[in-house]
């Protein structure tokens, strides 16, 4: 079967995609992610790039129009230019850029099938499908992301241009953006909800007084959990505090709590101190210490007391907003007693998972969701939820009064009138309550640098916290309902959700296989769960128990279960399946079933694209992550898919990329797949290795020309290698058994090493010697006799290598010089024995100063010589990676990563100085 190759199957501007993804990752307020917590979101820029490149034809698919390789490269560069403009956050919704992108899709595709993401999660992929004017089909097994998707992908596009319905609407809420009416109403009705709850809980959140007698509103109350001291010498409870520090700002004295033990009265009091040395923690790694007597408090004792419900809390400080900065006050009895007046009318129900890896609280008796909150926190959160139906009724009344049609259809039913609109605004308020719950529970820590409460989900787990910050939902600072609502409004009006009006996604709560099976002739682009990922159903119940109450009457199907679905979640979780082997089989068989359906229902003219999340190096055959990579590939190949390309995409910030001193892999690998032809051949191991050796060298040279970073090179090379493997129906081993993915990966990596090692012939003799020596000894000394033997084999001499300025031979020992030992006065024009090795080292040393400095040096040594230095950097990175020399690997990776800019500057007249004649070596 023949098909037109798409751009993503041939080339991608990986640096531009990674840069755009990195920039987006640094955004905090205007991103759709600020609507509601969901984990492992792919950057919108990466999703946009992958969708577009999987629809647009590669120039090689049109040989009549672009007959030569040069013409194809020129056209490919033009397409890259469109894609690079399309990915910029600042021009995310630029009409000219979007029009150019859509025109290329139309030229390649005509009528475009919808984009399907059956693992919809946070919605990045369907958002970008809608932005490009395409259809989007999505959903998830978990109801929490489904509700998030319904708001972003259905409510927002449907009502984007609706004027605000509240009677006090201000047209200048946020200028020059769509969704203004929605944001205005969320803000207005959020304030009504806040004030209504505040009236109901009067007295629970009293003001406090400063030393001068002025009254202020607390931002947060800092509490410490306490436990009965096991030392009989102290009859009372003692605090378990991980840190006494309240403020730790650069250039200011530290502010901290000072505990004072009164042995005569058996009391512990607390005061605030500015400056000085903070007290030592009283708990670390689960083990405590009695602050009164110094007696140890074993972790087992603490767990036992906690499980018996004998932990208590004591107020140790109050944070308030001062005139110019945060101020801190010692606790007082009125603020200790205020929470005791709380009487919550109900509490969220449902058991918590006791997963030992991600759920840290059940072992301390906090094994139900309601136990994560103080009584005051429960009282205020339940009041927010209880008042929400009244607010929805008010929105409905105002919307009807403003002329929205009364079609009586719900949001899910496709309603375009007052009812659907009131449901959408209510969803946003429910999301705000969820975010408030994330900031108002007994697991929230006080961040001493930012001086604010930190939400529970700073990481993908629910961790036990010993000293915690109770936010004031009615202040105007972090942790308050006002701040939460403002953040949601910024997300609504931000460029990420500025989507074409009326173009909605098809959203359903279904497992991935069912979603794939009920659809047909779509283009799959998806981000499935990582093999050993966090079971999001466990931690998402934190939000679901609130959403079930706040939105249960609006979304009865999505909230019909007590907790989110667990059994069908496609992760290899040993806790659920008993053993690693059973978990692996569940994951592989489940994924294979999904992609078997994809191979049958995917539109034949387009490749499927899959984001695979990297959790660290995938090359260690004994690692859990390597098992995940192999299992995922096995599922794809077993499902009848062949992999045509793999692309690494990074989301680290630029400083991380430029100063990389560790072997960190890309955060995602995009796999490009098509259904394998039914008449695919059966090959032998010998045939497979022969095909690898025949085809990989040219593919790898193309990849090097695309400047793929060495740290990503091996992972990217998996694509063409697995493409060869997966285009076969089977590859048969010598014993007649089918070759496994693990064995195929090992052979691919072996041939990759062969190909790269074969490039040594393009270097001078001294460089070939240095390369082999470096692989064995690095920069450490080795026996001079071994150096003499190796030099003879490489057609050089130890004296000659030393004369070239890259090595030292003394007292029977030979070693390669470090970069900082190289001659400071080195001039390539005067070097009578110039080597690629020293050119590479000097380029790295120049790059440590600046790219301009490296560009000046490149002009002096010449582009041809420079290309060999870049080629050597790839080889040296591989050696460092295998030997786990992370810092040295980072240097070579940095040179290749910066090479396009160095080359551009080298060719530019802006580089200081005149260009010397390029040096010629061969």
N, C-alpha and C positions, 0 to 999 in steps of 0.2 A: 504494500500500500504506500503510495506516495503522498506527501503533504508539503505545503509551503512552510519552510522553517520560519519561526518567529524570532524576533530580535533577541529575546531572552535565551534562546537556544544556541546563540552564537557569541554574543558579547553584551556586557553591561558596563556602565560607568560606575564601577564599584566605589571609588573614592568619593565621588559626588553623592552617591546614595548614602554612604556611611556618614559623610559630613552632615547631610541634611537630617539624617536620623539622630545624630549626636546633638545638633542644634535643637531639635524638637524635644529631645529628652530633658533639656535644661529648662523648658517652659514649665511654669507652675500654675498660673492662674487661668489663662485663656484656653487651655487645652480641654477637649472633651473628657479627659480622664478626671477632671475636677468635679464632674457631675456626681459620681458615686465610685466607691472603691471597687476595682476589679484588678486582678493580678495578671502579670505576664502579657501586658498589652504590646502588640507590635507597633512600631512608629508608623504614623500615617504616611510619612514620606516613603518609607520602604514599601508599604502596601500599595501606594499609588504607582510607584515605579514598576513593581512586579506586575500589577494588573495591566498597565499600559504596554509594557514590553512583551507581554504574552499575547497581546492582540495585534501589535504592529509587525508587519513582515520584515524579516531581515533582507537587506539588499541582495544577498546571494540567492534569494528565492525568485529573483527576477533577472536571470542572466541576459535576457535580450535587452533589457533597459540598462543593466550595469554589467557589461561583459567581462571587464577586467577586475583584478583584485584591487587595483588602485581606485577605480571608480566605486567599487563596493565600499572601500574604506572611507572615501569622501562622503558618500551618502550616509554611511553609518555615523560618521561624525556629526552630520547635520541632525540626524535623529537624536543623537546624544545631547546636542544643544537644546532641543525641545524638551527632552526629559529633564535635563539639569535645571532649566527654568521652571518646569512644572513642579519640581520638588521643593522649591524655596518657600519657607513659611511666610515670609513677608509678602510674597505675591501668590499666596495660596489660591485666591479666587480671582486673580487677574483675568479679565474677560478675553484678552488677546491670547494669552498663554493657553487658557483652557480651549479656546476655539481652535488654535493650532494643533493641540493635542487630540482633540476630537476629530479634526479633519484627517489626521493620519490614521486614526482608527477606522474611519469610514472608508478611506482609500484601500485599506488592507482587508476590511471585513464586509463592507456593505452593511447588511442588517446584523447587528451584534447580539449574540445570545446573552442571557443574564449571567452574572457572576454568582457562583454558589460558594458559600462558606458554611458548612454544616457544624463546624466548631466555632461559632460566632464570637463567644467570649465578650471582650470589651468593644467589639464592633468596628475595629479599624478597617478591615477589608471591605465590608459593605458600605461604610461611610465613603471610602474612596471610589467605590464603584458608582455610587450615586453622584459624587462630585464630577465624575467623568461623563455623566449623562447616561449611564448604563443601568440596566435592571440589576437588582440585588435580591438574592434568596439566601436567607440565613436563619439562625436559631441556635439553640443549645439544649443540652439535656438539663442543665441547671436553670431553675426559674429566675434566679437573681440577674444573670446577664441578659436573659430574655426580656425582663422588665426594663433594664437599661436600654436595650436595643429598641424596644417599642417606643420609648421616649425619643431617642435620638433619630431613629430611622423611619418612624411613622408620624408621631405627633409633630416634631419639628418641621419636616417638609410640608406637612398638610396645613399647618397654621403659621408658617413663617412670616407671611405678610399681613397677619391679622393685627388690627389696631388693638391697643390695650382696652380691656373692658372695665377696669376699675375707674371709679368716679374721680380719682385724684391723679390720673395719669399725667406724667410729665414727658413731653415729646423728646426732651433732651437727655434721656436716661443714659444712652451711650450712642453717640452719633456715628454715622457712616457705617452702619452694619444692619444686616437683617436680624430678625428675631427680636427686635426691640420691644414689640408689644408683649411677647411671651415673657421676656425678662422683667419688664415693668410690672406685669401682673404677679410674677413670682415674688418680686420684692414687696409689692403692696400687700398681698395676702399673707405673705410670710410675716410681715410686721403685725398684721391683725392677729395671726396665730400666736406670735410671741407675746403680744400684750394680753391676749386672752388667757394664756397659760400663766403669765406672771400674776394676773389678778387672782387666779385660783390657788397659787402657792405662796401667797403673801406670808411673810414671816419666816419662810425656810431659807431665804437668802438675804440676811440683814446686812446693812452697811456697817462699816467699822470706822473708828476714829483714829486720826493721826495723832502724833505727840502734841501738836499744837491745838488739838480739839476739833479740827475740821473733819467733816464727814466724807468718806470716800467709799466707792464700790469695790469690793474685792474682785480680783481677776481669778484667783484660784486659792484653794486651801490645800496645804501640803500635809498629808497624813502619813503616819508610819504604822505598819502592822506591828502588833506587840504579841509576845508570848510569855506565859508564866515562866519565870526563871527556874531552871532545874536546881539551882543552888539554894539549899535551905536557908542560907544566910540572908537571902533577899526574898521576902514573902510576896512580892507583887510582880506585875508584868514589866517586861523590858522591851525597848523598841528594837526592831530589826530594820536597819537603815543601810542601804548600799552607798549612799552619798549624802553628806550634810550640806553640800554646796548648792546655793540658790542662784548665784550670779557669778559668771566667770568670763567677763568681757576683757578683751585685749586692751591694755593701757589703763585698766581700772583695778582697784583692790578687790579681791574676792569677797563675796558676801556669803556667809554661811550660818547655819544653825549651830549653836553651842549647847549641848545637853549638860545639865547641871544636876548631879546626884546629891540629894539631901539624905544622908544615911540616918540621921536622927529621926526624921519623920517618914522615912521610906518613901520618898517622893522623887520623881524626875521632872524637872522643869526645863524650859527651853527659852533661850534668848537669841537675838540676832546680833551678829558681830560683823563689822566691816574691817577687812584686813586680817592679818594673822594666818596661822596654819589651821585648816579645818580638822576636826576630829576624825579619828579613824572610823571606817565603816564598822558596823556591828554584824554584818552578814556578808559572806562571800562564798560563791559556789555552793550555796545551799546550807553552809555551816555558819552558825552564829556565835556570838560571844556576849555574855552578860555584861552590860555596860556598868553595872553596879559593883560586881565582884570580880570580873574578868574570867569567870568560869566559862568553859566551852559549852556551846549549845549544839549538839550534833544534828545533822540534817534529819536523821531518823526520828529524833525527838520532835523537831519542828513539824515534820510530816504527820507524826502521830497526833500532836496537838491540833494541827489544822484539820485533819480528817475527822476528829471528834468535835469540830466546830468551836474550838476554844481560843482561836485567834481573835484579837480585838484590834481596834485602831485608836491612835492618839494623834491629836492635832499638834503639829510641831512648828508651823509657820503660816502666815497669811501673805499672799502677794497682792499688791494693789498698784494702780497706775498713779505714779507721782507726777510732778510738774514736767519733768524732762525725761524721766526714766522710771523703771520699775522701782518700787519701794517694798520693803519687807517688814512685817510686824510680828511680834511674838503672839502665840495663841492666847485666847482669853476664854473664860467660861461661857460667855453668851454664844460664842461661835462654836464651842464644843457641844453645847446643848441644842442649838438650832436644828441640826439634822434629826435629833430624836423626836421632833414633832412631826416628822414625815409619816404619812400613812398611805402608801400606794394602794390604789383600788384593785389592781391586778398586777400580774407580772408575766413576762414571756415564758412560755413553757417549751419543753423539748429537751431531750438528753444531749449532752455534749459528747463528742468523740473523745476517747482516752488515748488517742494515738500518741505514743511516747516521743515521737520525733517532732511533732508540730503543736501538740496541745500540752502546755506546761502546767495548767492549773488543776486538773482533776486529781493529781497526786496530793494536792494540798486541800482537798475537800471542796474545791470550787468546780463541781462537776455538773452543774446545771446553769443554763444561761443567766437566770435571774441572780445567781450568786456572784456574778461578776460586777454587780452594781451595789452601791450603798442604798439604804432606804430612801434617802433624799434624791439620789439619782433616779431610782425607779419611779418615785413619785412624780418628778418633773417630766420624765420621758413618757410615762403612761398618760399624763395629762396632755402632752402634745398630740399623742395618737388619738386620745378620746375626743379632742376638740376638732380633729381634722374633718370629720363628716359635716360639721357645722360650717366650716370654711368652704368646703366644696359646695354646699347649698348656697352660700353667699356668692361664690363665683358663678354658679349656674344662673342665679337671679340677675346678677349684673350683666352677664353675657347675653341673656335674653333681652334685657333692657337696652343693650347696645346694638341690638339688631341681628345677632347671630341667629341663623335659622333654627327652628325647633324641630329637627328631624328625628329626635328621640332615639337616635342610634348611638351606641357606645363607640369608643375609640377603636376597640377590636373589631366591631362590625363595620368599620369604615365611615363612622359618623363625621359629618362636616359642620355640625352645629354646636349649640351651647353645651349639650351634654358631653360630647367628646372633648370639647375645649376645657370644660371644668375638670374632667378626669385627667387631662394632661397636666394642668397646673397643679392638681392635687398630687400627681406623681412626683413632680419636682419638690413639693413640700415634704412628701414622704422620704425622698432621697435626703433632704436636709435633716430630717429626724434621724435617719440612719447615720449620717455623718456626725450628728451631735452625739449619738450613742457611742461612736468610735472615739469621741473626745471626752466623754463623760461616763467613765467606768473606773473601777478600782485597779486597772492595769495600765493606766495612763501615767507616764513618767514626766517629771519636770525637767525640761531641757535648760541647763544652766547657761549655755552660750547664747541661745536665742531668747532665753527667759520667757518660755511659754510652754504650755502642755503639748506633749507629743502623742499623737493618736496611737492606738494599739498596733495598727498594721504598718509599722515602719518596715517590717519584714513579713514574710509569708508564714506566720506562725502566731500562736497566742501564748505569750510567755508570762510567767509569774513575775509580779512586781511587788517589792516589799515596801518601799516608800512611793506614794503615788500622789498625783495632783488631781484634785477635784475641781474642774472648771466651773466657772459661774456662767450659766447659759444666758444671763441677762446683763452681762457686762458688754463692753464694746470692743473687747480684746480677743486674742486667740482663744478658741474653745467656746466662744459664745455663738448663739443662734444667728445673730446679726452677721458675724464674719462668715459663717457657713453659707447663709443665703447669698451674701455678696459674691462668694466664690462660685456658687452655682450660676448666678447671673452672668458673671464674666465668662464662664464656660459656654453658656447659651449664646452669648453675643460674640464670642471669639470666632476667628476665621475657620477653626476646625469644624464647626457645626453650621457654617454658612453654606447650606446645600441648595441645589436647584429646587425651586418651589414646585410642589406637586409630585416630585419623583420619589416615591416611597419604596421601601424594601418589603419583601414578603418575609415576615418573622413568625416562627413557630417554636414551641417547646417540644423538641423531638430528639431522640438519640441520632447520632450522625448517620448510621446506616439507613434508618428510616427516612431521614431527610434527603439523602442521596437517591434512594430508591424511588421516592415519589416524584422526583424531578427528572427531566430529560433534556438533552441537547443544551447543556449549560457549559460554562467554563469554570472549572474548579480552581479556586484560590483559597487556601485554608491554612490555619495555624493549629494543628492538633496538639493534644496534651503531650508533653515530653514524657518519655518512658518512666522515669522515677520522679515525676513531678509531685509537688504537694497535692494531696487530695483536696481540691478546692471546695468540694461539697462539704467537707468537715468544717473548714473555717468560714465558708460563706453562710453557714447557719447562723453565725453571729448577727448577720443582717436579715436573714430570711425570717427569723422569729418576729422581728419588728414589721417587716414588709407584709407578712401574712396577716397581721392585725390592721395595718394602716391601709392596705390596698386590697384586702380580701374580698370586699364587696364589688370592686371594679374588675379584678382579674381573678375570677373564681377558679379557672382551670390551672393557672400558674401557681395558685396558693392552696391547692386542694390537699397537699400532703403535709404531715406534721413537720417533716424536715426535708431537705433537698435530697434527690435521688443519689444513692451511694453505689449500689451493686453494679450498675452498668457504666460507671465512670471509668474511662479507658486510661488508667494509670497502673503501673506495675507496683502495687503497694503490698509489701510482704505482710503487713499487719492484717489486711483484709483476706489475703489468700493463703496465709499460713507459712509458705516457704517461698524462697526466691524463684525456684523453678516454676511453681504454680503461678506466681505473679507474672513471670516472663511469658509463660504460655498464654495467660489471659490477655496480656497486652498484645502480643503478636497475632493471636487468632482474631482478636477484636479488630485490630487495625487492618488485618488482611480482609476481613469481611467487609469493612467500609470501602476499601479500595478495589475489591472485586466488583462492588456495585458501581464505583466510579468508572472502572474500565468498560462497563456495559452501557452506562448512561451519559458519559462525557461526550461533548460535541467532538466529532472526529477531526475537525479542522484546527483544533487548538490544543496546546499542551495544558496539563494540570500543573499547578505550582503549589508547593508545600513549604511552609516555614518550619524548620526543625530547630528547636531551641538547644543551644550548646550550653552544657553545664561544666565546662572545663575540658581538658584534653580528652580526645576520643581515641587516642592511639594505643593506650595501654591495654593489652589484651586481657589483663586480669581485672580491669576496673569495671565498676558498675556502669559508668557512663559508656564505656566501650560496648558493653552488653546491650545497652539501650540503642546505640547507633546501629549495631548489627541486627537487632530485633526489628527495628523500624525498616531498615533496608530489606530484610527478609520478608516482612509483611508486604511491602510494595512489590517485590519481585514475585512472591508467591501469589499475589493477586492478579498477575498477568500484566503488570506495568513495567515498562522499560524506562530507565532514567537517562535523559539526554544531556543534562547539565546540572552542575551544583555551583552555587555562588555564595560566598561568605559575605555577610552584612554585619557591620559593627554599629554599636550604639554608644560606645564610650565617648566621653567628651574629647575634644581635640588635644588638650594637654595630656590626657592619658595616652592617646595614640602617639604623640610626638615624644613623650618621655618614657616610652614603654621599657621597663626594665624587667619584665617578666614575660613568660611564654603564655600570654592570655589569648585564647582563641576568640574568633568572632562570636557575637552573642546569638546569631542565627545563621543557619545554612538554608538557602532556598534551593529546593530540589525541583527540577523540571522533568515532567514525566509524560509519557504517552502510552496508550495500550499497546502491548506487544503483539505483532502480527500472529495470526493463528498458524501460519506456515513457518514459523521461526525454526531455525535449524538446531540440531543437537551437536554440540562441539565437545572435543576432548580437552583435557588439561593442556596438552601440548599445543593444540590449536589456539586456545585462549591466550597462553603466554606469547605465542608467535604474533597474534593480533595486537596484544599490548605493546610488544617491542616494535611492531611495524607502525602503529598509529599514534602512540603516545608522544614520541619525540616532537612531531610537528605541532600537535595540540599544545604541548607544554611551551614550545617556543612562542606560539601565539599568546598564551597566557602571560608569559614574561613580558611580551610587548605591551600587554594591557596593564602592566605594572601592578599585578596582584602582589600584595605584601607577602614576604617570605613566611610570616607567621600563619598566613591563610593558604599558602601555596599548596601544601600537601592535602589539605581538606578540599580545596578546589579541584585538585587533580583526581580526587575520588570520582568526580562526575564523569569525565570521559572514560575512566577505567571501568566503573560500574555500568556505564552505557554499553561498553563492549560485552560485559558479562550478561547484562539483563536483556540484550537483544537476542540472546540464545534461549531456546526453550529450556535447555539444561546444559550444563557443562559437566562432563563425566570424568571422574577421577580414575586413576589407574586400576583401582579395585572394583570399578563398575558402579560405585555410588555417586550420587549427584554431589557436586561441589557445594559446600556451604558458603554463605556470605562471608563468614569469618576467614575462611581459606582464600576466598577471592580478594578480600581486602589486603591480606598479607601479600599475595602475589602482586597486586597493584602497587603497593608501597615498595616492594622489592624492585620492580621494573622502574618505578619513579627514581629510586636511588641510582640504578644503573644508568638511566638517561642523564641525570644531572652529573654523575661522575664522569660520563663520557665527554662532557663539555671541557674537561681539563685539557684536552688536546689543543684548545684554542689559546691556552696561556703559555707564557714563557717558561723556561725550565726552572728558574728560581721560584716562580709562583707555584708550579706543580709540586716542587719539593716542599715549599712552606705549607701548602694545603695538606699534604699527606702527614707531615710532621705535626701540624696543628691538631689534626684529628686524633693523634695518639697522645700528645703531650700538652696541647694548648700552649700557654706561655710559660709553662714550667720547664726547668732544665731536664735534659735527657742525656744519655751516654753519647759522647762525641763519636765513639765507634759506630753506633747506630746511624748517626747523622752522615758519616762518611759512606756507609753502605747505601743509604737511601739516596744520597746525592749522586753516587755513581749510577744508580738505576734510573735517575731522572735526568741524566746527561748534564750534570753540573758538578760543582765542587763545594765543599764547606767553605773554603777560602773565598770562592766566588760569591756565595750567598752572603757571607759576612761583608764582603766588599760592597755589595748592593745596598747595605745600610739597614737591613731588616733583621739581623741576627747577631748573636755574640757567642764566641767559642772560647772558653777559659777553663783551665784546670781540669781538662777531661770532660767537661760538661758543655752542652750546646743548648741554646734556647732562642726562641723568637722574641724580639723586643716588643714590649708593650707600646701602645700608641704614644703614651706620654714620654717614652724614652727616645722617640725618633728625633732626628736632627731638626732643631728649630729653624735653621737657616736653609733648609732644603729648597732647591729650585729645580723643577723638572727639566728646565731648559739646559741646565748644566750637569744633569745626571747622566753619566756615561753608561750606566747599567740600570736603566729604568725598568721597574717590574710592575705588573698589574697589582701585586700584593701591596707594595708601598703606596701606589696610587689610591687604592681602596682605603688604606688606613689614613692617609693624609686627607682624603675627601671627608671621612667621618670626623676627623679632628677639626676640619674647617667648618663642617656642619654644626658642630658643637658651639661654634661662635655665631653663625647665622647661615641662612640659605644663600644670601648674597655672597658671603665669603666662599662657600662651596662652589657657587656658580663661577666666580672669578677663577678658582683653581681648575674647574672643568674646562674653561676656555683655554687655559694654558696647556693642559695635558691633551686636549683634543677629544672630540665626541667619540671617535672610534675607540680610543683607549678607555674613555669613560664608560662606554657600554660594556667593555670587558670587566671593568671594576664592578659595575652593577651586577653582571652575571656572576662574578666571584662572590658578591655579597649573598646571593641566593644560596650558593654552596656552603659558605661559611655559616650562614644561619642554620642550615640543616645539621651541620656538625655540632654547633652549640646546643641546638635543641635536643639532639640525641644524648649529649653529655650533660644536659641540664645546667648549662652555663647561661643563666637567664640574662644577666647584665650584658654580657658580650653579645648574646643573641639580639637583645634590644637594639644595640648599636647598628648591626647589619640590617635589621628590619627597618630602622629609622631611615637609613640611607636610601633603601629602595622606595619606601613610602614617600619620601621627599623628592624623589628623582624628577617627576614631571615639573615641579616648581624650580628645581635647580637648573634643569634643562631650559626652561622658559627664560629664566633670568640670564642664563649663559648666552642665549641667542639675542637677548634684548640689548639695545643701545644704552639702557638705563644703568647697566652694570658699570661701576666705576673702572676707569682705566681702559687702555686700548687692548684689543685682542692680539695676543701673540700668535705667531704661526703655529698651527696645530702640530704637535709632535707626532712623528710616525714611527711605529715600531716594527711593523711587518710589511 
